[in-house]
């Protein structure tokens, strides 16, 4: 019985570590099921978040195009979240140097 409890605790710890590892980049700040990502506004800038890669494609004053989980998506300021790869992605801000967006598990 004690061995089963210990094994269950170890499994839970490893699972928690795996979740946090998905958000271990310097430009990614995560809670349990959501992350705030700041990515440089340059071609091929990427971030690993919640088990998928997000890649910057392009941006203008109000819209950013990203590739998330292999799919290109467009995010606009004030728009509802876009669903992609089991995640919801929404735009937080765009400025001259970087783009900030939010990623949440569905």
Residue pairs with C-beta under 8 A, 6 or more apart in sequence:
19 32
20 30
22 30
22 48
22 49
22 50
22 51
23 29
23 30
23 35
23 49
23 50
24 48
25 47
25 48
25 49
27 37
27 38
27 39
27 40
27 47
28 35
28 36
28 37
28 38
28 47
28 48
28 49
29 35
29 36
29 37
30 36
30 49
30 50
33 104
33 105
34 102
34 103
34 104
34 105
35 49
35 50
35 102
35 103
35 104
36 92
36 100
36 101
36 102
37 47
37 49
37 54
37 100
37 101
37 102
37 103
38 98
38 99
38 100
39 45
39 46
39 47
39 54
39 56
39 98
39 99
39 100
39 101
40 56
40 97
40 98
41 56
41 59
41 94
41 95
41 96
41 97
41 98
41 99
42 56
43 56
43 57
43 58
44 55
44 56
45 55
45 56
46 53
46 54
46 55
46 56
47 53
47 54
48 54
49 103
50 87
50 103
50 105
52 68
52 69
52 85
52 87
53 67
53 68
53 69
54 66
54 67
54 68
54 89
54 101
54 103
55 66
55 67
55 68
56 64
56 66
56 99
57 65
57 66
57 67
57 72
58 64
58 65
59 65
59 94
59 99
61 94
62 76
62 77
62 94
63 74
63 75
63 76
63 77
64 74
64 75
64 91
64 94
64 99
64 101
65 72
65 73
65 74
65 75
66 72
66 73
66 75
66 89
66 99
66 101
67 73
68 84
68 85
68 87
68 89
68 103
69 84
69 85
69 86
69 87
70 85
71 84
71 85
73 82
73 84
73 89
74 82
75 82
75 89
75 90
75 91
75 101
76 91
77 91
77 93
77 94
79 90
79 91
80 90
81 88
81 89
81 90
81 102
81 104
82 88
82 89
82 90
83 89
83 106
86 105
86 106
87 103
87 104
87 105
87 106
88 103
88 104
88 105
88 106
89 101
89 102
89 103
89 104
90 101
90 102
91 99
91 100
91 101
91 102
92 100
92 101
92 102
93 99
93 100
94 100
